[in-house]
Amino acid sequence: MSGEGGKGSSGKLDTGDKGLPRFICDNMLGSLARWLRFLGYDTMYPEAMDDTKILKLARSEGRFLITRDIELSERAGADGMLVTSKVLEEQLEQVKGALHLDLEDGGLLSRCSLCNTPLEKACRDELRGKVPDAVLARHDDFWRCPGCFRVYWPGSHYESILRKLGALEKK
């Protein structure tokens, strides 16, 4: 890992308007980016680009770079970190530990896992024809992404995410 676990020259991670760190993951860390979004962290996952471009993007947007590329992490210095594992759970554990993230700070399941847009509460009536009738009948809570229009509800995938995060929080 480069630098002091992601702390800039001020000794703290740069934060967005909610006071939370904002991330950019390189193209080798798509699953990690999606899980950081599940945790509510504003996490960019751009298409593959050369090191200079991703560094410039990270710096221009005040994002902390997370990468599996040794040279890129060295170039990022204190504004980035190297993730050493290929295993998602180990990646999450490494990022959580190195950056001292509280897994509940970001607003659990508050961002679209696909496009990173904050989710909005959705009414069941406005979702008729957009989700299966059986889902509408079984659930009361729904969220919609205003960016890509994906609809979320607390189904079995939601429960699986909560179990995995609960196990990670205990470590």
NORCORLIN-V337610 format. One record per residue. SS is DSSP state (2 for helix, 1 for strand, 0 for the rest). BURIAL is b if it has 9 or more other ideal C-beta (glycine too) atoms within 8 Angstrom, else e. D_LAST is the distance of its C-alpha to the last C-alpha in whole Angstrom. Layout:
# NORCORLIN-V337610
ss	burial	d_last
SS	BURIAL	D_LAST
SS	BURIAL	D_LAST
This chain:
# NORCORLIN-V337610
ss	burial	d_last
0	e	20
0	b	23
0	b	24
0	e	21
0	b	18
0	b	20
0	b	22
0	b	26
0	e	29
0	e	28
0	e	25
0	e	23
0	b	22
0	b	25
1	b	25
0	b	27
0	e	29
0	e	26
0	e	24
0	b	22
1	b	21
0	b	23
1	b	22
1	b	24
1	b	23
0	b	25
0	b	27
0	e	24
0	b	21
2	b	23
2	e	20
2	b	17
2	b	20
2	b	20
2	b	17
2	b	17
2	b	20
2	b	18
0	b	16
0	b	19
0	b	20
0	b	23
1	b	23
1	b	26
0	b	26
0	b	30
0	e	32
0	e	32
0	e	34
0	e	35
2	b	33
2	e	35
2	e	35
2	b	31
2	b	31
2	e	34
2	b	33
2	b	29
2	b	31
2	e	34
0	b	31
0	e	29
0	b	26
1	b	23
1	b	24
1	b	21
1	b	22
0	b	22
0	b	26
2	e	26
2	e	29
2	b	28
2	b	25
2	e	28
2	b	30
2	b	28
2	e	27
2	b	25
2	b	25
1	b	23
1	b	20
1	b	20
0	b	18
0	e	18
0	e	17
0	e	19
0	e	16
2	e	14
2	e	11
2	e	11
2	b	13
2	b	11
2	b	8
2	b	11
2	b	13
2	b	10
2	e	10
2	b	13
2	b	15
0	e	13
0	b	12
0	e	12
0	b	11
0	e	14
0	e	17
0	b	18
0	e	20
0	b	18
0	b	20
0	e	23
1	b	24
0	b	26
0	e	24
0	e	27
0	e	29
0	b	26
0	b	29
1	e	28
1	b	28
1	e	31
1	e	31
1	b	34
0	e	37
0	b	37
2	e	41
2	e	40
2	b	38
1	e	41
0	e	42
0	e	39
1	e	36
0	e	37
2	e	39
2	e	37
2	b	34
2	b	36
2	e	37
2	e	33
0	b	31
0	e	32
0	e	30
1	b	30
1	b	30
1	b	32
1	b	31
0	e	34
0	e	34
0	e	34
0	e	35
0	b	32
1	b	31
1	b	28
1	b	27
0	e	25
0	b	25
2	e	23
2	e	22
2	b	21
2	b	19
2	e	17
2	b	16
2	b	15
2	e	13
2	b	11
2	b	10
2	e	9
2	e	7
2	b	5
2	e	5
2	e	4
0	e	0
